[in-house]
Structures are given as C-alpha cells and as structure tokens.
Amino acid sequence: MQGPYRIPGALQPFIHTQTMVVRSPGRINLIGEHTDYNNGFVLPAAIDKAVYVAVDKTGGPDCRLHSVDFNETVTVPVADIKPVPGHWSTYILGVVAQLKGKGFIVPGFSLTVYGDVPLGAGLSSSAAIECATAFALNELFGFGLSRKELALLSQKAEHEYAGVQCGIMDQFASLFGKKDNVIQLDCRSLEYTYFPLELKDAVILLLDTQVKHSLASSEYNVRRGQCEAGVAMVQAKHPFVASLRDVTLAMIEECIPAEDIVYKRCRFVVEEIIRLQEGCLDLLGGDLHAFGQKMYATHDGLSREYEVSCRELDYLVTAVRARPEVTGARMMGGGFGGCTINIVKKDGVEGLVSDLTASYAVEMGKELKSYLVNIEDGTSVIKG
C-alpha cells in the first residue's frame, strides 16, 4: 500500500526508477510506563517524525548500506553478517540476520537510510530503522511476513544485535500506527485496540531535557528485579499469578509489607495498568481533561513511587502543572532524562515554550529543546 507521505529532499539523490522507499515512524507513549515488561498495557502512537529507507536489488553478494545523516557507507557480504556495536548499521544488519535465521535467502541489496526522528529524545529512532528495514526487505523480496511477525523480528534484532532488551511497544507502534489514534496494546497477548485521540484545539508538545543520566540502564534492571520479587511474594498466597498484570491492589496490601521498597514499585505498576484502561474510557468519551489528569498522576507515581524521574523532568512537569493552557503532562520513557509529553492548547504553545526555555536555562543550566508532533500512520511504502 502506498501512503500519502513525501520522500524527503535529502533522500532524493539516492532514488532511481526501480527504488522502493519505505517510511517508518518514531513513537510516543501517552500513558502506561514500565508496564510492558510486567505484561500490562501501553498506549503508544506513531508520529510524523520518521526513518526512511530507499532499497534496490543489486544481484550481487553484498548489502551496501549508506547513511545520509552520517554521510557514511559500509558494504558487508550477506553471508557474513555480524554486529557492529555502537554503529548505525547494526540495526539494519540485525534485521538481515533475523531474516536469514528464519530461513529466508536474502539476495544482495543496497539501502540508504535517512531520518528526522530526534536522536536521544526517547522517540525510538532505533525501532524505526529496524521496522523500515524489515518492512522494505519483506516487500522487496516477497517474504510474506505479517506486520506482527515483522515487529517481533525487529525486536529480536534489537535484543541480539544492539544488545538492548526492549519490550515490544516501540516496534509495534511503528508498524501498527494509525493517524489520529492511539494503540492500546496488550503486551502479553499482543492484542490491540485503536482509540481516537481527539485533540481539537490542542497539540502534543515534547519538551526535551537534553539529559540522559547514567542511572537509566542500571536502575531499569533494578526495577525489573523488584517487580519480579513482588510477584514472587504474591505467588506465595496466589499461585495463579504470573506477572504484575495478574495482581490487584488488594493482593499487594495482603502480600507485600508496606515498608518494603518492592511495595512502592509494584503498587505503581498495578495502579498504572488500571489508570491506562480508565484513560482509554476517557478518550472514548472525549474527556481530554480527565485523561490529562491521569498523565499528571502517572508522572507523580513515576517520580515518587517508581523513582525513575530526575530533577530536570520534575522541574518541567511542575512548571506546567498550574498553567491553564496545559491539559496534562508527564515524563515519557524509561526515566532519568529524555522528554516530557504535554497536551497543550495550540494558542498557548509559543508563550509556554518561550517561558520554559528561559526558566530552564536559569534553573537547570541547560538548553531546552521542544518538538511538536502529530499522530500519523505506521510503516508504509511511499514509492515502489
């Protein structure tokens, strides 16, 4: 299916008559943080910032990869694919390796990649590269894989080649995005439902702290371990429980001592799963104000109960909380840096960004970056 999206000018010099071009977007997550690895729900959406790949069959034995952003070309024999840690090509090579692992014969090809997803902002540029590559090669060579299979394949590429044990949300959102809708994704069954996000006179504004504290990866693993410890405590009295997805607030009160740090961690996750499901009902009813209040509640839980926020994120959420033009805000992503996501009235964006840019520089000593994003369709062929 050809989409309504244009090929970026930076990619035009690499387009030939037979070239196929695929667009795969980055993503935001409206609510539902740290719920994915607990088999809960997430509520992502694809955005209008994307990765584009231009692919051609070559008939030779190599994959020839070029990055417009880095102005760099690498050539690798398809028969000898291996990770290149820390290099942009790893995300593409990981997908090729997964296709080969499934028994597909991958002929030689050339691939040029260009993206306008801000790097380091928590918008999943890596998943966008993986999904764009997987989708393009699947279309180019007729492998016949479904979008769900491509999402799982791309996730596995990130695990095995990039070394990041990510959940399925990023790849799923990139491939399954739908314009003006969020996706309620069940991370256990991979069943999903679209919910309309009717912003009316509002827009989605991302405020980038420009920081990524070193705690992010180590504390992520600590939180996973704490959640697993909580599940084990509950299982002692409720053997059917397999993950925090199966746990109620009453079970937490019954089975986990309130003074134990695990209590706070597990309580947040269970509350967040409930909050997300109630938030979807708000969207169905067109109650954006109620949904925005749940975003604030999520931030409070992430900051105080799950303790994955940081000074910069807390500052930005506190700074907008009392402003009438802001419907809701929270930190987005794993934590300790990255962006806050804000729902803001259109006519209030300019003043808000101006005020916060000045105050953030004074209070935090850093430059504040901001991005307006629209919710768009997922991965598609835009030429070919």
C-alpha positions in Angstrom: 0.0 0.0 0.0 1.4 3.4 -1.0 1.0 6.1 1.6 0.4 9.9 1.3 3.9 10.7 2.6 6.6 12.5 0.6 10.1 11.4 0.1 12.4 13.8 2.0 14.6 16.0 -0.2 17.8 14.7 1.5 16.9 11.2 0.1 16.0 12.3 -3.4 19.6 12.0 -4.9 19.6 8.3 -4.0 16.3 7.4 -5.7 16.2 5.6 -9.0 13.4 4.3 -11.2 13.3 0.9 -9.5 14.0 2.1 -6.0 11.5 1.3 -3.2 11.1 3.8 -0.4 9.6 2.9 2.9 8.7 5.3 5.8 8.6 4.0 9.4 7.8 6.5 12.2 9.0 7.1 15.7 6.6 6.9 18.5 5.3 8.5 21.7 3.6 6.8 24.6 0.6 8.7 26.1 0.3 6.6 29.3 1.4 3.2 30.5 5.1 3.4 31.6 7.1 0.4 32.9 4.1 -1.7 32.3 5.4 -3.5 29.2 7.8 -5.9 30.9 5.1 -6.6 33.5 2.8 -8.0 30.8 0.5 -5.0 31.2 -0.9 -2.4 28.6 0.8 0.5 26.9 -0.8 3.3 24.9 1.6 4.4 22.1 1.1 6.2 18.8 3.2 6.7 15.7 4.3 10.2 14.9 5.2 12.4 12.0 8.9 12.1 12.6 10.2 9.0 10.8 13.1 7.0 9.3 13.1 6.5 5.5 14.9 3.7 3.7 15.5 3.5 -0.1 16.2 0.0 -1.2 17.3 -1.6 -4.5 18.1 -5.1 -5.6 21.7 -5.4 -6.8 22.0 -9.1 -7.7 25.4 -9.2 -6.0 26.5 -10.9 -2.8 26.7 -7.8 -0.6 24.4 -5.5 1.3 25.6 -1.9 0.7 24.4 0.5 3.4 24.6 4.2 3.3 23.5 6.7 6.0 22.6 10.2 4.7 22.8 11.6 8.3 26.3 10.3 8.9 27.5 10.5 5.3 28.9 7.1 5.6 28.8 3.9 3.5 29.5 0.3 4.6 29.5 -2.8 2.5 29.0 -6.2 4.1 28.7 -9.7 2.5 25.2 -11.0 3.2 26.9 -14.4 4.0 28.9 -12.8 6.8 26.6 -10.6 8.8 27.7 -9.7 12.4 27.0 -6.8 14.8 29.0 -3.6 14.8 28.4 -2.4 18.3 27.5 1.3 18.6 27.3 1.8 14.9 24.1 2.8 13.0 24.5 -0.2 10.6 23.9 -2.6 13.5 20.2 -2.0 13.5 20.0 -2.8 9.8 22.3 -5.8 9.9 20.4 -7.2 12.9 17.2 -7.4 10.8 19.1 -9.1 7.9 20.4 -11.6 10.4 16.9 -12.3 11.7 15.6 -12.9 8.2 18.4 -15.3 7.5 17.7 -17.0 10.8 14.1 -17.6 9.7 15.4 -19.5 6.6 14.9 -16.7 4.1 17.5 -16.3 1.3 18.4 -12.6 1.3 19.9 -11.5 -2.1 22.3 -8.6 -2.4 20.7 -5.2 -2.0 21.6 -1.5 -1.5 19.9 0.5 1.3 20.1 4.2 2.0 18.7 5.5 5.3 17.7 9.0 6.4 15.7 10.0 9.5 14.2 13.1 11.1 13.5 11.4 14.4 15.4 13.4 17.1 18.1 11.1 18.5 18.3 10.6 22.2 14.8 12.1 22.8 13.2 8.7 23.6 11.2 8.6 20.3 12.5 5.2 19.3 14.6 6.0 16.3 16.3 2.6 16.6 12.9 0.8 16.3 12.0 2.9 13.3 15.2 1.9 11.5 14.6 -1.8 12.2 11.0 -1.7 11.1 11.7 0.3 8.0 14.4 -2.2 7.0 12.3 -5.2 7.8 9.3 -3.9 6.0 11.3 -2.8 3.0 13.1 -6.1 2.6 9.9 -8.1 3.1 8.2 -6.1 0.3 11.2 -6.1 -2.0 11.9 -9.8 -1.8 8.3 -11.0 -1.2 9.0 -12.9 2.1 5.3 -12.7 3.1 5.7 -11.8 6.7 2.9 -10.1 8.6 3.3 -6.8 10.5 3.2 -8.7 13.8 6.0 -11.0 12.6 8.0 -8.0 11.4 7.5 -6.3 14.8 8.8 -9.4 16.7 11.6 -9.9 14.3 12.7 -6.3 14.7 12.5 -6.5 18.5 14.7 -9.6 18.4 17.2 -7.8 16.2 17.5 -5.1 18.9 18.0 -7.7 21.6 20.6 -9.7 19.7 22.5 -7.1 17.7 22.0 -3.8 19.6 22.1 -5.6 22.9 19.0 -3.7 24.3 16.4 -5.9 25.9 13.5 -3.7 24.9 9.8 -4.6 25.1 7.6 -4.9 22.0 6.0 -1.5 22.2 8.4 0.6 20.1 8.4 -1.8 17.1 4.7 -2.5 17.4 3.8 1.2 17.4 6.0 2.0 14.4 4.4 -0.7 12.3 0.8 -0.5 13.5 0.3 3.3 14.0 -3.0 4.8 12.8 -3.5 8.5 12.1 -5.2 10.4 15.0 -5.4 7.2 17.1 -3.5 5.7 20.0 -3.0 1.9 20.3 -4.0 0.1 23.4 -1.5 -2.8 23.2 -1.8 -5.8 25.5 1.9 -6.7 26.0 1.0 -10.3 27.0 -1.2 -11.3 24.1 -0.2 -8.6 21.5 -3.9 -8.0 21.0 -4.5 -4.3 20.3 -7.4 -1.8 20.0 -7.3 1.7 18.5 -8.7 4.6 20.5 -9.3 8.0 18.9 -7.3 10.9 20.3 -9.4 14.0 19.5 -7.1 16.9 20.4 -9.4 19.6 18.9 -7.7 22.9 19.8 -4.7 21.1 21.4 -1.4 19.7 20.2 1.2 17.3 21.6 4.4 19.1 22.7 7.5 17.3 23.7 10.0 19.1 25.9 13.5 17.6 25.7 15.5 17.9 28.9 18.7 17.3 26.9 19.9 15.0 29.6 20.3 11.2 30.0 21.6 10.3 33.4 23.8 7.2 33.7 21.4 5.6 36.1 19.0 4.8 33.3 20.2 1.4 32.3 21.3 0.0 35.7 18.2 1.2 37.5 16.0 -0.2 34.8 17.3 -3.6 35.6 16.9 -3.0 39.3 13.2 -2.1 38.8 12.6 -5.2 36.7 14.1 -7.3 39.6 12.0 -5.5 42.2 8.8 -6.2 40.2 9.8 -9.9 39.9 10.4 -10.0 43.7 6.9 -8.6 44.3 5.4 -11.2 42.0 7.1 -13.9 44.0 5.7 -12.6 47.3 2.2 -12.5 45.8 2.6 -16.0 44.3 3.2 -17.5 47.8 -0.5 -16.9 48.5 -1.9 -16.7 44.9 -0.1 -19.3 42.8 -2.0 -18.4 39.6 -0.3 -15.0 39.4 2.3 -15.0 36.6 3.2 -11.2 36.5 2.0 -7.9 37.9 -0.6 -7.9 35.2 -2.5 -10.5 37.3 -2.1 -8.7 40.6 -4.7 -6.5 42.3 -4.1 -3.6 44.7 -5.7 -5.8 47.4 -3.1 -8.5 46.8 -0.3 -6.0 47.2 -1.7 -4.9 50.5 -2.1 -8.5 51.6 1.2 -9.9 50.5 3.9 -7.2 50.4 4.9 -5.3 53.6 4.2 -1.6 53.1 7.7 -0.7 54.4 9.4 -2.8 51.7 10.6 -0.8 48.6 9.1 -3.5 46.5 5.6 -2.4 47.8 6.0 1.0 46.2 7.3 -0.4 42.9 4.6 -2.9 42.5 1.8 -0.6 43.6 2.8 1.9 40.9 2.7 -0.7 38.1 -0.7 -2.0 39.2 -2.1 1.5 39.5 -0.7 2.4 36.1 -2.3 -0.6 34.4 -5.7 0.5 35.9 -5.0 4.1 35.0 -4.4 3.3 31.4 -7.6 1.3 31.0 -9.6 4.1 32.6 -7.8 6.7 30.4 -9.0 4.8 27.3 -12.6 5.3 28.5 -11.8 9.0 28.9 -10.7 9.1 25.2 -13.8 7.3 24.1 -15.9 9.8 25.9 -13.9 12.7 24.5 -12.9 13.8 28.0 -9.4 15.1 27.4 -9.2 16.9 30.7 -9.7 13.7 32.7 -7.1 12.0 30.5 -4.7 14.8 31.2 -5.2 14.5 34.9 -4.2 10.8 34.6 -1.0 11.9 32.9 -0.1 14.0 35.9 -0.9 11.1 38.2 1.4 8.9 36.1 4.2 11.4 36.5 3.7 11.6 40.2 3.9 7.8 40.5 7.0 7.5 38.3 8.7 10.2 40.4 7.7 9.2 43.9 6.8 5.5 43.9 8.8 4.1 41.0 11.6 6.7 41.4 12.7 6.9 37.8 12.3 10.6 37.3 15.1 13.2 37.7 15.4 16.9 38.7 15.0 18.1 35.1 11.9 16.1 34.3 10.2 17.0 37.6 11.0 20.7 37.0 9.3 20.7 33.6 6.2 18.9 34.8 5.9 21.2 37.9 6.4 24.2 35.7 3.4 23.5 33.5 1.0 22.0 36.1 -0.7 25.3 37.1 -0.8 26.7 33.5 -4.3 26.7 32.1 -3.2 26.0 28.5 -1.7 22.7 29.6 -4.2 19.8 29.8 -1.7 17.1 31.0 2.0 16.3 31.2 4.3 13.6 32.4 7.8 12.2 31.8 7.9 9.8 29.0 10.1 6.7 28.6 12.3 4.7 30.9 13.4 7.6 33.0 16.3 9.7 34.3 16.2 12.0 31.3 14.6 12.4 27.8 11.3 14.2 27.2 8.1 15.2 28.9 5.0 14.8 26.9 2.4 17.6 27.1 -1.0 18.2 25.8 -1.2 22.0 25.2 -3.7 24.4 23.6 -2.4 25.5 20.2 -2.6 29.2 21.0 -0.6 28.7 24.2 2.4 26.8 22.8 4.6 29.7 21.8 4.3 31.5 25.1 4.8 28.3 27.1 7.9 27.3 25.2 9.3 30.8 25.5 8.8 31.0 29.2 10.1 27.5 29.9 13.2 27.9 27.7 14.2 30.9 29.7 13.5 29.5 33.1 15.0 26.1 32.3 18.3 27.7 31.3 18.3 29.6 34.6 17.2 26.8 36.9 18.9 23.8 35.2 21.7 25.5 33.3 20.7 23.7 30.1 19.1 24.4 26.7 15.5 23.2 26.4 14.5 21.7 23.1 10.9 21.3 22.0 9.1 19.3 19.3 5.5 19.5 18.1 4.4 16.0 16.9 1.3 14.8 15.1 -0.1 11.3 15.3 0.3 9.6 11.9 0.0 6.2 10.2 2.6 3.4 10.8 5.1 1.9 8.4 4.3 2.1 4.7 5.7 2.0 1.2 5.8 5.6 -0.2 7.4 4.6 -3.5 7.8 1.3 -5.3 
